[in-house]
Amino acid sequence: MAVAEGARKLTPAQKEFVDQAKKRMKDIKGMEKDIRTRMKTCSLDRCRKIEEWFEKVESAKSQAAVEIEMIEHAEESEWAERRQRVDQFLGETEWEFETGYAILEQPDEPAHKRIW
């Protein structure tokens, strides 16, 4: 992809960081697809829990994508702060997806133990 006129060219280390961040985002999208596929065999209660969880995680995932886009166009003076934000939001999103897998793995409660 060509560098836009007036845009700063990334150093090799910065390019590597951005490439790794994009790979992490691709992995996150893969986890999302996997969880959605596995939902097809879950109980209705479990699917509801996962859908509620997806609503919460979408914000972190979207923010991570925005931060990756912004760091690609950041000035040199902004890079350290932006890099930290990319790591933070990707880390939060990855952690949230581990929570999603934990919800999938929880055994269903027997109906007689449920408290309504």
N, CA, C and O atoms as CSV, one atom per row, in Angstrom:
chain,resi,resn,atom,element,x,y,z
A,1,MET,N,N,0.848,-1.172,0.000
A,1,MET,CA,C,0.000,0.000,0.000
A,1,MET,C,C,0.892,1.234,0.000
A,1,MET,O,O,1.826,1.318,0.798
A,2,ALA,N,N,0.632,2.148,-0.843
A,2,ALA,CA,C,1.446,3.354,-0.954
A,2,ALA,C,C,1.185,4.281,0.225
A,2,ALA,O,O,0.083,4.323,0.772
A,3,VAL,N,N,2.205,5.012,0.596
A,3,VAL,CA,C,2.077,5.988,1.670
A,3,VAL,C,C,1.398,7.223,1.097
A,3,VAL,O,O,1.811,7.736,0.057
A,4,ALA,N,N,0.365,7.699,1.768
A,4,ALA,CA,C,-0.366,8.878,1.303
A,4,ALA,C,C,0.538,10.096,1.353
A,4,ALA,O,O,1.453,10.181,2.172
A,5,GLU,N,N,0.262,11.038,0.459
A,5,GLU,CA,C,1.051,12.261,0.424
A,5,GLU,C,C,0.959,12.961,1.772
A,5,GLU,O,O,-0.136,13.148,2.303
A,6,GLY,N,N,2.083,13.342,2.318
A,6,GLY,CA,C,2.121,14.019,3.606
A,6,GLY,C,C,2.149,13.063,4.792
A,6,GLY,O,O,2.363,13.494,5.924
A,7,ALA,N,N,1.938,11.776,4.550
A,7,ALA,CA,C,1.962,10.801,5.639
A,7,ALA,C,C,3.408,10.417,5.943
A,7,ALA,O,O,4.268,10.407,5.062
A,8,ARG,N,N,3.643,10.108,7.185
A,8,ARG,CA,C,4.967,9.723,7.629
A,8,ARG,C,C,5.175,8.234,7.373
A,8,ARG,O,O,4.283,7.425,7.627
A,9,LYS,N,N,6.338,7.881,6.875
A,9,LYS,CA,C,6.655,6.478,6.654
A,9,LYS,C,C,7.056,5.858,7.991
A,9,LYS,O,O,7.818,6.448,8.757
A,10,LEU,N,N,6.537,4.665,8.260
A,10,LEU,CA,C,6.845,3.976,9.506
A,10,LEU,C,C,8.257,3.408,9.473
A,10,LEU,O,O,8.752,2.997,8.423
A,11,THR,N,N,8.898,3.391,10.638
A,11,THR,CA,C,10.197,2.726,10.752
A,11,THR,C,C,9.948,1.222,10.676
A,11,THR,O,O,8.814,0.780,10.860
A,12,PRO,N,N,10.980,0.432,10.410
A,12,PRO,CA,C,10.780,-1.024,10.378
A,12,PRO,C,C,10.185,-1.569,11.685
A,12,PRO,O,O,9.320,-2.445,11.649
A,13,ALA,N,N,10.635,-1.063,12.821
A,13,ALA,CA,C,10.100,-1.531,14.107
A,13,ALA,C,C,8.627,-1.146,14.257
A,13,ALA,O,O,7.828,-1.932,14.768
A,14,GLN,N,N,8.271,0.051,13.817
A,14,GLN,CA,C,6.882,0.487,13.895
A,14,GLN,C,C,6.006,-0.336,12.958
A,14,GLN,O,O,4.895,-0.726,13.319
A,15,LYS,N,N,6.505,-0.598,11.763
A,15,LYS,CA,C,5.753,-1.419,10.810
A,15,LYS,C,C,5.535,-2.818,11.380
A,15,LYS,O,O,4.447,-3.382,11.261
A,16,GLU,N,N,6.567,-3.368,11.994
A,16,GLU,CA,C,6.443,-4.700,12.596
A,16,GLU,C,C,5.383,-4.695,13.702
A,16,GLU,O,O,4.581,-5.624,13.797
A,17,PHE,N,N,5.379,-3.649,14.536
A,17,PHE,CA,C,4.379,-3.553,15.598
A,17,PHE,C,C,2.970,-3.498,15.005
A,17,PHE,O,O,2.072,-4.199,15.471
A,18,VAL,N,N,2.777,-2.672,13.987
A,18,VAL,CA,C,1.458,-2.548,13.355
A,18,VAL,C,C,1.048,-3.882,12.738
A,18,VAL,O,O,-0.104,-4.296,12.869
A,19,ASP,N,N,1.976,-4.556,12.070
A,19,ASP,CA,C,1.668,-5.860,11.480
A,19,ASP,C,C,1.257,-6.868,12.555
A,19,ASP,O,O,0.314,-7.636,12.365
A,20,GLN,N,N,1.971,-6.861,13.682
A,20,GLN,CA,C,1.626,-7.765,14.783
A,20,GLN,C,C,0.263,-7.410,15.376
A,20,GLN,O,O,-0.517,-8.299,15.718
A,21,ALA,N,N,-0.021,-6.126,15.498
A,21,ALA,CA,C,-1.323,-5.693,16.020
A,21,ALA,C,C,-2.444,-6.153,15.085
A,21,ALA,O,O,-3.491,-6.608,15.547
A,22,LYS,N,N,-2.228,-6.038,13.790
A,22,LYS,CA,C,-3.234,-6.492,12.824
A,22,LYS,C,C,-3.418,-8.004,12.900
A,22,LYS,O,O,-4.534,-8.503,12.753
A,23,LYS,N,N,-2.334,-8.729,13.127
A,23,LYS,CA,C,-2.433,-10.181,13.275
A,23,LYS,C,C,-3.232,-10.527,14.528
A,23,LYS,O,O,-4.070,-11.428,14.505
A,24,ARG,N,N,-2.975,-9.814,15.614
A,24,ARG,CA,C,-3.742,-10.049,16.840
A,24,ARG,C,C,-5.226,-9.775,16.602
A,24,ARG,O,O,-6.079,-10.511,17.099
A,25,MET,N,N,-5.536,-8.727,15.850
A,25,MET,CA,C,-6.937,-8.416,15.549
A,25,MET,C,C,-7.551,-9.522,14.686
A,25,MET,O,O,-8.711,-9.890,14.875
A,26,LYS,N,N,-6.779,-10.042,13.754
A,26,LYS,CA,C,-7.266,-11.146,12.925
A,26,LYS,C,C,-7.545,-12.371,13.797
A,26,LYS,O,O,-8.542,-13.065,13.595
A,27,ASP,N,N,-6.663,-12.635,14.767
A,27,ASP,CA,C,-6.878,-13.748,15.694
A,27,ASP,C,C,-8.145,-13.535,16.520
A,27,ASP,O,O,-8.892,-14.481,16.770
A,28,ILE,N,N,-8.386,-12.300,16.940
A,28,ILE,CA,C,-9.597,-11.970,17.702
A,28,ILE,C,C,-10.835,-12.249,16.853
A,28,ILE,O,O,-11.812,-12.817,17.344
A,29,LYS,N,N,-10.796,-11.855,15.593
A,29,LYS,CA,C,-11.936,-12.116,14.704
A,29,LYS,C,C,-12.140,-13.616,14.518
A,29,LYS,O,O,-13.272,-14.085,14.405
A,30,GLY,N,N,-11.034,-14.369,14.488
A,30,GLY,CA,C,-11.128,-15.825,14.407
A,30,GLY,C,C,-11.775,-16.416,15.652
A,30,GLY,O,O,-12.581,-17.342,15.559
A,31,MET,N,N,-11.419,-15.874,16.826
A,31,MET,CA,C,-12.043,-16.337,18.069
A,31,MET,C,C,-13.535,-16.031,18.059
A,31,MET,O,O,-14.346,-16.853,18.487
A,32,GLU,N,N,-13.896,-14.848,17.569
A,32,GLU,CA,C,-15.313,-14.482,17.498
A,32,GLU,C,C,-16.071,-15.462,16.605
A,32,GLU,O,O,-17.156,-15.924,16.957
A,33,LYS,N,N,-15.499,-15.769,15.463
A,33,LYS,CA,C,-16.140,-16.706,14.540
A,33,LYS,C,C,-16.273,-18.086,15.186
A,33,LYS,O,O,-17.305,-18.744,15.050
A,34,ASP,N,N,-15.228,-18.519,15.887
A,34,ASP,CA,C,-15.253,-19.819,16.556
A,34,ASP,C,C,-16.348,-19.866,17.620
A,34,ASP,O,O,-17.098,-20.839,17.701
A,35,ILE,N,N,-16.436,-18.822,18.427
A,35,ILE,CA,C,-17.459,-18.794,19.476
A,35,ILE,C,C,-18.851,-18.791,18.857
A,35,ILE,O,O,-19.738,-19.500,19.332
A,36,ARG,N,N,-19.052,-18.008,17.811
A,36,ARG,CA,C,-20.373,-17.976,17.156
A,36,ARG,C,C,-20.722,-19.344,16.561
A,36,ARG,O,O,-21.880,-19.760,16.599
A,37,THR,N,N,-19.734,-20.034,16.019
A,37,THR,CA,C,-19.973,-21.374,15.479
A,37,THR,C,C,-20.351,-22.339,16.598
A,37,THR,O,O,-21.284,-23.129,16.457
A,38,ARG,N,N,-19.630,-22.271,17.696
A,38,ARG,CA,C,-19.891,-23.170,18.824
A,38,ARG,C,C,-21.220,-22.861,19.509
A,38,ARG,O,O,-21.798,-23.732,20.159
A,39,MET,N,N,-21.701,-21.646,19.371
A,39,MET,CA,C,-22.998,-21.280,19.956
A,39,MET,C,C,-24.140,-22.094,19.356
A,39,MET,O,O,-25.175,-22.281,19.996
A,40,LYS,N,N,-23.955,-22.573,18.143
A,40,LYS,CA,C,-25.020,-23.309,17.460
A,40,LYS,C,C,-25.397,-24.589,18.195
A,40,LYS,O,O,-26.490,-25.121,18.001
A,41,THR,N,N,-24.492,-25.086,19.040
A,41,THR,CA,C,-24.762,-26.318,19.771
A,41,THR,C,C,-25.004,-26.068,21.259
A,41,THR,O,O,-25.078,-27.021,22.035
A,42,CYS,N,N,-25.125,-24.824,21.664
A,42,CYS,CA,C,-25.316,-24.468,23.080
A,42,CYS,C,C,-26.794,-24.421,23.444
A,42,CYS,O,O,-27.675,-24.328,22.590
A,43,SER,N,N,-27.018,-24.489,24.738
A,43,SER,CA,C,-28.385,-24.327,25.243
A,43,SER,C,C,-28.833,-22.882,25.016
A,43,SER,O,O,-28.015,-21.990,24.786
A,44,LEU,N,N,-30.128,-22.676,25.085
A,44,LEU,CA,C,-30.686,-21.337,24.896
A,44,LEU,C,C,-30.162,-20.376,25.962
A,44,LEU,O,O,-29.824,-19.234,25.652
A,45,ASP,N,N,-30.091,-20.832,27.217
A,45,ASP,CA,C,-29.561,-19.981,28.291
A,45,ASP,C,C,-28.118,-19.580,28.013
A,45,ASP,O,O,-27.741,-18.423,28.201
A,46,ARG,N,N,-27.325,-20.527,27.571
A,46,ARG,CA,C,-25.917,-20.237,27.286
A,46,ARG,C,C,-25.807,-19.254,26.128
A,46,ARG,O,O,-24.981,-18.342,26.169
A,47,CYS,N,N,-26.620,-19.426,25.107
A,47,CYS,CA,C,-26.606,-18.493,23.969
A,47,CYS,C,C,-26.956,-17.081,24.419
A,47,CYS,O,O,-26.364,-16.113,23.944
A,48,ARG,N,N,-27.904,-16.960,25.323
A,48,ARG,CA,C,-28.262,-15.633,25.843
A,48,ARG,C,C,-27.081,-15.002,26.567
A,48,ARG,O,O,-26.793,-13.819,26.387
A,49,LYS,N,N,-26.397,-15.800,27.390
A,49,LYS,CA,C,-25.223,-15.286,28.107
A,49,LYS,C,C,-24.145,-14.831,27.128
A,49,LYS,O,O,-23.528,-13.782,27.312
A,50,ILE,N,N,-23.929,-15.626,26.094
A,50,ILE,CA,C,-22.908,-15.281,25.096
A,50,ILE,C,C,-23.312,-14.011,24.353
A,50,ILE,O,O,-22.468,-13.147,24.114
A,51,GLU,N,N,-24.573,-13.881,23.986
A,51,GLU,CA,C,-25.028,-12.672,23.287
A,51,GLU,C,C,-24.857,-11.436,24.163
A,51,GLU,O,O,-24.446,-10.384,23.673
A,52,GLU,N,N,-25.168,-11.551,25.454
A,52,GLU,CA,C,-24.946,-10.429,26.373
A,52,GLU,C,C,-23.460,-10.096,26.441
A,52,GLU,O,O,-23.076,-8.926,26.454
A,53,TRP,N,N,-22.639,-11.124,26.485
A,53,TRP,CA,C,-21.189,-10.934,26.525
A,53,TRP,C,C,-20.709,-10.256,25.239
A,53,TRP,O,O,-19.874,-9.353,25.293
A,54,PHE,N,N,-21.232,-10.686,24.079
A,54,PHE,CA,C,-20.838,-10.075,22.804
A,54,PHE,C,C,-21.131,-8.576,22.797
A,54,PHE,O,O,-20.348,-7.796,22.253
A,55,GLU,N,N,-22.234,-8.173,23.385
A,55,GLU,CA,C,-22.561,-6.743,23.446
A,55,GLU,C,C,-21.492,-5.977,24.213
A,55,GLU,O,O,-21.134,-4.862,23.834
A,56,LYS,N,N,-20.984,-6.565,25.282
A,56,LYS,CA,C,-19.955,-5.913,26.094
A,56,LYS,C,C,-18.607,-5.879,25.381
A,56,LYS,O,O,-17.896,-4.875,25.438
A,57,VAL,N,N,-18.258,-6.967,24.713
A,57,VAL,CA,C,-16.930,-7.076,24.106
A,57,VAL,C,C,-16.810,-6.267,22.817
A,57,VAL,O,O,-15.702,-5.914,22.413
A,58,GLU,N,N,-17.913,-5.973,22.180
A,58,GLU,CA,C,-17.881,-5.251,20.902
A,58,GLU,C,C,-17.214,-3.889,21.036
A,58,GLU,O,O,-16.499,-3.454,20.133
A,59,SER,N,N,-17.440,-3.226,22.140
A,59,SER,CA,C,-16.836,-1.910,22.357
A,59,SER,C,C,-15.312,-1.997,22.397
A,59,SER,O,O,-14.626,-1.207,21.749
A,60,ALA,N,N,-14.786,-2.950,23.154
A,60,ALA,CA,C,-13.328,-3.108,23.248
A,60,ALA,C,C,-12.739,-3.495,21.894
A,60,ALA,O,O,-11.679,-3.001,21.510
A,61,LYS,N,N,-13.421,-4.369,21.180
A,61,LYS,CA,C,-12.942,-4.801,19.861
A,61,LYS,C,C,-12.922,-3.626,18.887
A,61,LYS,O,O,-11.956,-3.449,18.145
A,62,SER,N,N,-13.970,-2.835,18.888
A,62,SER,CA,C,-14.032,-1.670,18.001
A,62,SER,C,C,-12.955,-0.649,18.347
A,62,SER,O,O,-12.322,-0.079,17.459
A,63,GLN,N,N,-12.752,-0.420,19.640
A,63,GLN,CA,C,-11.732,0.541,20.063
A,63,GLN,C,C,-10.342,0.066,19.659
A,63,GLN,O,O,-9.511,0.874,19.244
A,64,ALA,N,N,-10.080,-1.225,19.773
A,64,ALA,CA,C,-8.784,-1.764,19.353
A,64,ALA,C,C,-8.566,-1.522,17.863
A,64,ALA,O,O,-7.473,-1.132,17.452
A,65,ALA,N,N,-9.589,-1.749,17.056
A,65,ALA,CA,C,-9.474,-1.526,15.611
A,65,ALA,C,C,-9.199,-0.058,15.302
A,65,ALA,O,O,-8.386,0.256,14.433
A,66,VAL,N,N,-9.877,0.837,16.013
A,66,VAL,CA,C,-9.665,2.276,15.813
A,66,VAL,C,C,-8.238,2.656,16.188
A,66,VAL,O,O,-7.584,3.408,15.464
A,67,GLU,N,N,-7.757,2.145,17.306
A,67,GLU,CA,C,-6.400,2.474,17.754
A,67,GLU,C,C,-5.348,1.982,16.760
A,67,GLU,O,O,-4.351,2.665,16.529
A,68,ILE,N,N,-5.560,0.816,16.178
A,68,ILE,CA,C,-4.620,0.310,15.165
A,68,ILE,C,C,-4.604,1.254,13.966
A,68,ILE,O,O,-3.538,1.594,13.452
A,69,GLU,N,N,-5.775,1.670,13.528
A,69,GLU,CA,C,-5.864,2.603,12.399
A,69,GLU,C,C,-5.162,3.918,12.728
A,69,GLU,O,O,-4.449,4.474,11.894
A,70,MET,N,N,-5.369,4.408,13.944
A,70,MET,CA,C,-4.787,5.699,14.322
A,70,MET,C,C,-3.264,5.632,14.450
A,70,MET,O,O,-2.573,6.594,14.114
A,71,ILE,N,N,-2.740,4.512,14.930
A,71,ILE,CA,C,-1.290,4.436,15.112
A,71,ILE,C,C,-0.576,4.402,13.762
A,71,ILE,O,O,0.565,4.850,13.648
A,72,GLU,N,N,-1.237,3.880,12.759
A,72,GLU,CA,C,-0.630,3.852,11.423
A,72,GLU,C,C,-0.385,5.260,10.884
A,72,GLU,O,O,0.510,5.468,10.065
A,73,HIS,N,N,-1.170,6.210,11.338
A,73,HIS,CA,C,-1.076,7.580,10.835
A,73,HIS,C,C,-0.576,8.562,11.892
A,73,HIS,O,O,-0.623,9.776,11.693
A,74,ALA,N,N,-0.098,8.028,13.017
A,74,ALA,CA,C,0.340,8.882,14.125
A,74,ALA,C,C,1.684,9.543,13.826
A,74,ALA,O,O,2.532,8.992,13.124
A,75,GLU,N,N,1.844,10.718,14.373
A,75,GLU,CA,C,3.131,11.411,14.302
A,75,GLU,C,C,4.115,10.693,15.221
A,75,GLU,O,O,3.715,9.980,16.142
A,76,GLU,N,N,5.378,10.888,14.965
A,76,GLU,CA,C,6.418,10.255,15.783
A,76,GLU,C,C,6.224,10.567,17.263
A,76,GLU,O,O,6.410,9.695,18.112
A,77,SER,N,N,5.854,11.796,17.573
A,77,SER,CA,C,5.684,12.212,18.971
A,77,SER,C,C,4.500,11.517,19.659
A,77,SER,O,O,4.446,11.471,20.888
A,78,GLU,N,N,3.563,10.982,18.887
A,78,GLU,CA,C,2.385,10.312,19.445
A,78,GLU,C,C,2.565,8.803,19.564
A,78,GLU,O,O,1.747,8.118,20.179
A,79,TRP,N,N,3.635,8.295,18.976
A,79,TRP,CA,C,3.756,6.859,18.822
A,79,TRP,C,C,3.784,6.092,20.139
A,79,TRP,O,O,3.094,5.080,20.263
A,80,ALA,N,N,4.545,6.533,21.107
A,80,ALA,CA,C,4.661,5.791,22.373
A,80,ALA,C,C,3.298,5.652,23.050
A,80,ALA,O,O,2.929,4.570,23.506
A,81,GLU,N,N,2.558,6.757,23.109
A,81,GLU,CA,C,1.239,6.715,23.745
A,81,GLU,C,C,0.279,5.842,22.944
A,81,GLU,O,O,-0.456,5.038,23.517
A,82,ARG,N,N,0.285,5.995,21.637
A,82,ARG,CA,C,-0.607,5.200,20.787
A,82,ARG,C,C,-0.271,3.711,20.893
A,82,ARG,O,O,-1.166,2.867,20.936
A,83,ARG,N,N,1.005,3.403,20.932
A,83,ARG,CA,C,1.419,1.997,21.028
A,83,ARG,C,C,0.868,1.380,22.313
A,83,ARG,O,O,0.372,0.253,22.313
A,84,GLN,N,N,0.963,2.128,23.393
A,84,GLN,CA,C,0.451,1.647,24.671
A,84,GLN,C,C,-1.061,1.419,24.590
A,84,GLN,O,O,-1.569,0.430,25.119
A,85,ARG,N,N,-1.773,2.324,23.935
A,85,ARG,CA,C,-3.222,2.193,23.808
A,85,ARG,C,C,-3.600,0.986,22.946
A,85,ARG,O,O,-4.556,0.274,23.255
A,86,VAL,N,N,-2.853,0.759,21.871
A,86,VAL,CA,C,-3.117,-0.411,21.026
A,86,VAL,C,C,-2.950,-1.679,21.859
A,86,VAL,O,O,-3.819,-2.550,21.852
A,87,ASP,N,N,-1.835,-1.777,22.572
A,87,ASP,CA,C,-1.593,-2.954,23.414
A,87,ASP,C,C,-2.690,-3.121,24.462
A,87,ASP,O,O,-3.159,-4.231,24.710
A,88,GLN,N,N,-3.090,-2.019,25.069
A,88,GLN,CA,C,-4.112,-2.063,26.116
A,88,GLN,C,C,-5.433,-2.596,25.572
A,88,GLN,O,O,-6.009,-3.524,26.141
A,89,PHE,N,N,-5.914,-2.020,24.480
A,89,PHE,CA,C,-7.215,-2.432,23.956
A,89,PHE,C,C,-7.178,-3.831,23.348
A,89,PHE,O,O,-8.146,-4.581,23.470
A,90,LEU,N,N,-6.077,-4.189,22.696
A,90,LEU,CA,C,-5.975,-5.556,22.189
A,90,LEU,C,C,-5.935,-6.548,23.348
A,90,LEU,O,O,-6.588,-7.590,23.302
A,91,GLY,N,N,-5.172,-6.223,24.378
A,91,GLY,CA,C,-5.093,-7.099,25.547
A,91,GLY,C,C,-6.446,-7.275,26.220
A,91,GLY,O,O,-6.824,-8.391,26.577
A,92,GLU,N,N,-7.173,-6.180,26.395
A,92,GLU,CA,C,-8.508,-6.255,26.995
A,92,GLU,C,C,-9.436,-7.114,26.140
A,92,GLU,O,O,-10.208,-7.918,26.663
A,93,THR,N,N,-9.355,-6.941,24.842
A,93,THR,CA,C,-10.226,-7.698,23.942
A,93,THR,C,C,-9.877,-9.180,23.971
A,93,THR,O,O,-10.767,-10.028,24.021
A,94,GLU,N,N,-8.581,-9.495,23.939
A,94,GLU,CA,C,-8.164,-10.903,24.014
A,94,GLU,C,C,-8.624,-11.530,25.327
A,94,GLU,O,O,-9.094,-12.668,25.347
A,95,TRP,N,N,-8.487,-10.780,26.426
A,95,TRP,CA,C,-8.933,-11.279,27.719
A,95,TRP,C,C,-10.436,-11.517,27.711
A,95,TRP,O,O,-10.910,-12.525,28.235
A,96,GLU,N,N,-11.178,-10.602,27.127
A,96,GLU,CA,C,-12.629,-10.760,27.047
A,96,GLU,C,C,-13.012,-12.008,26.257
A,96,GLU,O,O,-13.978,-12.690,26.600
A,97,PHE,N,N,-12.264,-12.305,25.210
A,97,PHE,CA,C,-12.583,-13.505,24.438
A,97,PHE,C,C,-12.286,-14.768,25.234
A,97,PHE,O,O,-12.962,-15.780,25.053
A,98,GLU,N,N,-11.299,-14.728,26.103
A,98,GLU,CA,C,-11.074,-15.856,27.005
A,98,GLU,C,C,-12.289,-16.027,27.915
A,98,GLU,O,O,-12.673,-17.152,28.233
A,99,THR,N,N,-12.887,-14.923,28.332
A,99,THR,CA,C,-14.110,-14.974,29.134
A,99,THR,C,C,-15.236,-15.620,28.329
A,99,THR,O,O,-16.006,-16.417,28.864
A,100,GLY,N,N,-15.330,-15.278,27.057
A,100,GLY,CA,C,-16.342,-15.888,26.192
A,100,GLY,C,C,-16.179,-17.394,26.105
A,100,GLY,O,O,-17.160,-18.134,26.168
A,101,TYR,N,N,-14.936,-17.851,25.960
A,101,TYR,CA,C,-14.688,-19.293,25.937
A,101,TYR,C,C,-15.055,-19.924,27.278
A,101,TYR,O,O,-15.578,-21.038,27.312
A,102,ALA,N,N,-14.788,-19.228,28.378
A,102,ALA,CA,C,-15.144,-19.751,29.699
A,102,ALA,C,C,-16.657,-19.919,29.826
A,102,ALA,O,O,-17.127,-20.897,30.407
A,103,ILE,N,N,-17.410,-18.982,29.291
A,103,ILE,CA,C,-18.873,-19.099,29.314
A,103,ILE,C,C,-19.303,-20.335,28.529
A,103,ILE,O,O,-20.191,-21.069,28.960
A,104,LEU,N,N,-18.677,-20.562,27.387
A,104,LEU,CA,C,-19.010,-21.743,26.584
A,104,LEU,C,C,-18.719,-23.038,27.329
A,104,LEU,O,O,-19.455,-24.015,27.194
A,105,GLU,N,N,-17.657,-23.044,28.109
A,105,GLU,CA,C,-17.211,-24.269,28.775
A,105,GLU,C,C,-17.941,-24.554,30.083
A,105,GLU,O,O,-17.863,-25.672,30.592
A,106,GLN,N,N,-18.652,-23.568,30.643
A,106,GLN,CA,C,-19.364,-23.792,31.906
A,106,GLN,C,C,-20.450,-24.833,31.701
A,106,GLN,O,O,-21.185,-24.790,30.715
A,107,PRO,N,N,-20.548,-25.767,32.636
A,107,PRO,CA,C,-21.648,-26.736,32.506
A,107,PRO,C,C,-22.985,-26.043,32.773
A,107,PRO,O,O,-23.064,-25.116,33.578
A,108,ASP,N,N,-24.016,-26.497,32.099
A,108,ASP,CA,C,-25.355,-25.951,32.341
A,108,ASP,C,C,-25.803,-26.347,33.737
A,108,ASP,O,O,-25.539,-27.460,34.191
A,109,GLU,N,N,-26.482,-25.433,34.412
A,109,GLU,CA,C,-27.040,-25.733,35.729
A,109,GLU,C,C,-28.263,-26.621,35.545
A,109,GLU,O,O,-29.063,-26.404,34.636
A,110,PRO,N,N,-28.405,-27.627,36.413
A,110,PRO,CA,C,-29.644,-28.413,36.353
A,110,PRO,C,C,-30.840,-27.502,36.640
A,110,PRO,O,O,-30.736,-26.572,37.439
A,111,ALA,N,N,-31.950,-27.764,36.001
A,111,ALA,CA,C,-33.128,-26.902,36.130
A,111,ALA,C,C,-33.577,-26.749,37.577
A,111,ALA,O,O,-34.053,-25.677,37.952
A,112,HIS,N,N,-33.444,-27.782,38.401
A,112,HIS,CA,C,-33.916,-27.694,39.787
A,112,HIS,C,C,-33.015,-26.818,40.655
A,112,HIS,O,O,-33.422,-26.453,41.758
A,113,LYS,N,N,-31.814,-26.468,40.207
A,113,LYS,CA,C,-30.908,-25.620,40.984
A,113,LYS,C,C,-30.992,-24.155,40.576
A,113,LYS,O,O,-30.411,-23.292,41.234
A,114,ARG,N,N,-31.691,-23.880,39.529
A,114,ARG,CA,C,-31.798,-22.496,39.070
A,114,ARG,C,C,-32.687,-21.705,40.014
A,114,ARG,O,O,-33.705,-22.195,40.501
A,115,ILE,N,N,-32.281,-20.482,40.255
A,115,ILE,CA,C,-33.085,-19.588,41.083
A,115,ILE,C,C,-33.665,-18.531,40.161
A,115,ILE,O,O,-32.927,-17.803,39.497
A,116,TRP,N,N,-34.949,-18.449,40.123
A,116,TRP,CA,C,-35.596,-17.482,39.243
A,116,TRP,C,C,-35.947,-16.336,40.049
A,116,TRP,O,O,-36.511,-15.370,39.535
